[in-house]
């Protein structure tokens, strides 16, 4: 029981990894910027589509 509690405490107290740390060195800086721009554009398109669907 004590071992289980210690394991839970260690698991819960671990700092969360940021996505930028997790995926560091997988994408180049240029690829990361392009991906961010693509995501931004997609979100804007989704927002525009959602607004146009509300006007029906």
Backbone as numpy.savetxt, mean C-alpha at the origin, in Angstrom:
# Nx Ny Nz CAx CAy CAz Cx Cy Cz
1.60 -21.91 28.09 0.78 -20.71 28.09 1.64 -19.46 28.09
2.66 -19.43 28.95 3.55 -18.27 29.02 4.31 -18.11 27.71
4.73 -19.21 27.12 5.43 -19.16 25.84 4.54 -18.55 24.77
3.27 -18.96 24.74 2.32 -18.42 23.77 2.14 -16.92 23.95
2.07 -16.47 25.20 1.92 -15.04 25.48 3.15 -14.28 25.01
4.33 -14.82 25.27 5.56 -14.17 24.83 5.62 -14.07 23.31
5.21 -15.11 22.63 5.21 -15.10 21.17 4.23 -14.04 20.67
3.05 -13.97 21.29 2.06 -12.97 20.87 2.58 -11.56 21.10
3.22 -11.33 22.22 3.76 -10.00 22.54 4.84 -9.62 21.52
5.72 -10.55 21.20 6.76 -10.27 20.22 6.17 -10.00 18.84
5.16 -10.75 18.48 4.53 -10.57 17.17 3.82 -9.23 17.08
3.09 -8.87 18.12 2.34 -7.63 18.10 3.22 -6.40 18.24
4.37 -6.55 18.85 5.24 -5.40 19.08 6.20 -5.13 17.93
6.22 -5.99 16.93 7.09 -5.77 15.79 6.61 -4.53 15.02
7.54 -3.66 14.65 7.12 -2.49 13.87 6.64 -2.94 12.49
5.62 -2.28 12.01 5.09 -2.60 10.68 6.05 -2.08 9.62
6.24 -2.86 8.58 7.08 -2.43 7.48 6.28 -1.53 6.55
6.91 -0.48 6.12 6.28 0.37 5.12 6.44 -0.32 3.77
5.49 -0.08 2.88 5.58 -0.71 1.56 6.84 -0.27 0.83
7.24 0.98 1.03 8.45 1.45 0.36 9.68 0.69 0.83
9.69 0.28 2.10 10.80 -0.53 2.61 10.70 -1.97 2.11
9.49 -2.46 2.07 9.29 -3.85 1.67 9.70 -4.08 0.22
9.39 -3.13 -0.64 9.66 -3.30 -2.07 10.88 -2.52 -2.56
11.71 -2.06 -1.63 12.91 -1.34 -2.01 13.80 -2.25 -2.86
14.38 -1.70 -3.87 15.30 -2.36 -4.80 14.60 -3.28 -5.78
13.29 -3.39 -5.72 12.58 -4.20 -6.71 12.27 -3.35 -7.93
11.86 -2.10 -7.71 11.61 -1.16 -8.79 12.68 -0.09 -8.77
13.05 0.37 -9.95 13.96 1.50 -10.00 13.20 2.76 -9.60
13.92 3.81 -9.32 13.29 5.07 -8.94 12.36 5.56 -10.06
12.82 5.42 -11.30 12.02 5.85 -12.45 10.75 4.99 -12.57
10.88 3.69 -12.39 9.72 2.80 -12.45 8.74 3.13 -11.33
9.27 3.45 -10.15 8.41 3.83 -9.03 7.62 5.09 -9.33
8.29 6.08 -9.91 7.60 7.32 -10.26 6.54 7.07 -11.33
6.89 6.25 -12.32 5.91 5.92 -13.37 4.71 5.18 -12.78
4.96 4.27 -11.86 3.89 3.52 -11.22 2.99 4.46 -10.42
3.58 5.39 -9.68 2.79 6.36 -8.91 1.93 7.21 -9.82
2.47 7.64 -10.94 1.69 8.44 -11.89 0.55 7.62 -12.47
0.82 6.37 -12.79 -0.21 5.49 -13.34 -1.33 5.27 -12.33
-0.97 5.03 -11.09 -1.97 4.83 -10.03 -2.79 6.10 -9.84
-2.13 7.24 -9.84 -2.82 8.53 -9.69 -3.84 8.73 -10.82
-3.41 8.43 -12.05 -4.30 8.58 -13.20 -5.49 7.62 -13.10
-5.24 6.38 -12.70 -6.32 5.41 -12.57 -7.33 5.86 -11.52
-6.85 6.37 -10.39 -7.75 6.83 -9.33 -8.60 8.00 -9.81
-7.99 8.91 -10.57 -8.75 10.03 -11.11 -9.83 9.54 -12.06
-9.49 8.56 -12.90 -10.47 8.01 -13.83 -11.61 7.33 -13.07
-11.28 6.59 -12.02 -12.31 5.92 -11.22 -13.22 6.95 -10.56
-12.59 8.03 -10.03 -13.37 9.08 -9.38 -14.30 9.75 -10.39
-13.79 10.02 -11.59 -14.61 10.63 -12.64 -15.76 9.71 -13.03
-15.46 8.42 -13.14 -16.49 7.44 -13.51 -17.54 7.34 -12.41
-17.09 7.34 -11.17 -18.03 7.27 -10.04 -18.93 8.49 -10.03
-18.40 9.64 -10.33 -19.21 10.87 -10.36 -20.23 10.81 -11.51
-19.79 10.30 -12.66 -20.71 10.23 -13.79 -21.82 9.21 -13.55
-21.54 8.16 -12.78 -22.57 7.16 -12.48 -23.61 7.74 -11.52
-23.22 8.67 -10.68 -24.16 9.29 -9.75 -25.17 10.18 -10.43
-24.83 10.67 -11.60 -25.72 11.60 -12.30 -26.83 10.88 -13.06
-26.76 9.56 -13.10 -27.79 8.81 -13.82 -29.09 8.96 -13.16
